[in-house]
Amino acid sequence: MDLSSALSGIKGGSAQEKKEAIKAQVSSEIAMANAQQLITKATEKCFAKCVTSPSTSLSSKEEKCLGSCLERYFEAFNLVSSTYVRRVADQRGAGAADLVA
């Protein structure tokens, strides 16, 4: 879905509704681009590590290596992401507490 189709659904909506729709669409597109970049990077790194002599098919050893490598890569990404999100939330909470105090 592109921005114009996202906005067409709220033609009669308020400026705030349009602003929120734009924010949601941009966030969605950024998330999609980030996911594509993550998959591309993981595939490139694991392929370079596991497939030492490319041929018409993967050996069972290469398949196992690729599967393990991608699994570890995504586990590490999820760990880093969740830690980052938690840290940002903690900092926002601390900032809000400073404003109240």
Secondary structure, DSSP 8 states (H G I E B T S, - for coil): --HHHHHHTTTTS-HHHHHHHHHHHHHHHHHHHHHHHHHHHHHHHHHHHH-SS--SS--HHHHHHHHHHHHHHHHHHHHHHHHHHHHHHHHHHHHHHHHH-
